[in-house]
Amino acid sequence: MATVKWSDHALDCMREQTRYIAEQSCSTEIAWKWANDIFAEADGLADFPSMGHRLPEFPDAPYLELLVRKNFRLIYRKVGEVCYIVTVRRCSMLLDDDALSELNSVE
């Protein structure tokens, strides 16, 4: 069984996205449902740490992603028995070299 650890950056992304969803939908209930779905998907990594797939933009990078709720990417790095969640992004936000450098700096 793996351990799931969230980076500060990933938690900041979750806060920003939850706030944005609450504002756009005018519903904190919808925003909390979204956040709970993301956290539940991440918790599944404890039992299935390799269930993600390689990043299409950077297949040789040491990151995997899960697609959550059809339009969000939970990006993580598996090191031994630990899955480090590094960011949560909209699927429409493709990764470029700058974004990859940012992921590499996340601890």
Secondary structure, DSSP 8 states (H G I E B T S, - for coil): --EEEE-HHHHHHHHHHHHHHHHHHT-HHHHHHHHHHHHHHHHGGGT-TT-SEE-SS-TTSS-EEEEETTTEEEEEEEETTEEEEEEEEETTS---HHHHHHHHH--
